[in-house]
Amino acid sequence: IEAPILSVEPERIRFQIPWDVAPGPAVFEAGGFAESEFERDSVEIPIERFAPSYYVDRKPAFVHGDWRGLITESDPARPGEVIQIFLTGLGPVSPPWPAGVPAPNDAVHKITAAIACDMAPYKSAPARAVDVLYAGLAPGTIGYFQVSVQIPDDEGGGFLTCRLSDGAGNKGEFDHYLNLQQ
């Protein structure tokens, strides 16, 4: 199976696993091209239906709803704000979209999994549901998803947790602590 390469760095290669690859062990091979100075190498990697990761360029990719920038400790989200989360690993979309091709700006490709998000002041505290407004391919990107959620008006901050399930026993989860402006 060919996987589109998204970036190459000295210590890692980022690639998009095509949607139709079944969960389980897979062998990834790289290098060894005719004019390459790199040796051909392979490694077995586990493939999961969901493997959410919200880091882009090694920074949490949580963006303010007005698109002014990343949500940070010095520029926190506000209660009631719609925020955008950019991440990888949310699985197939509908309608299907080819791997390695930028998502269109004029069409919606939602994830096929069910997604539910909630917030709690700390991990073991009772959680409150958070509205998920959109979960699908991020327009103009290759392999990135956008999840848009609205923080409750009276939320004081805490762990935002989102859970994915496809009804076939495959599950995934991501969470992140959000400081909110008071």
SULRANOR-V22423 format. One record per backbone hydrogen bond with DSSP energy under -1.0 kcal/mol. CO is the residue of the C=O (numbers start at 1). NH is the residue of the N-H. If there is no record, write none. Layout:
BEGIN
co=[CO,CO]
nh=[NH,NH]
END
This chain:
BEGIN
co=[4,7,12,14,14,18,24,26,28,30,33,38,41,43,45,47,53,54,56,59,60,61,62,63,64,69,75,77,78,81,83,84,85,87,88,89,92,94,98,103,109,110,114,116,117,118,119,120,122,128,131,134,135,136,138,141,144,145,146,147,148,148,149,152,158,159,160,161,162,163,164,165,170,172,174,176,178]
nh=[16,14,9,6,7,21,47,45,43,41,36,32,30,28,26,24,88,61,59,56,62,86,71,84,67,64,72,181,81,151,149,63,147,145,53,51,112,110,101,140,137,94,165,163,130,161,128,159,125,119,150,148,111,146,141,103,138,87,136,85,133,134,83,155,178,120,176,118,174,116,172,114,166,164,162,160,158]
END
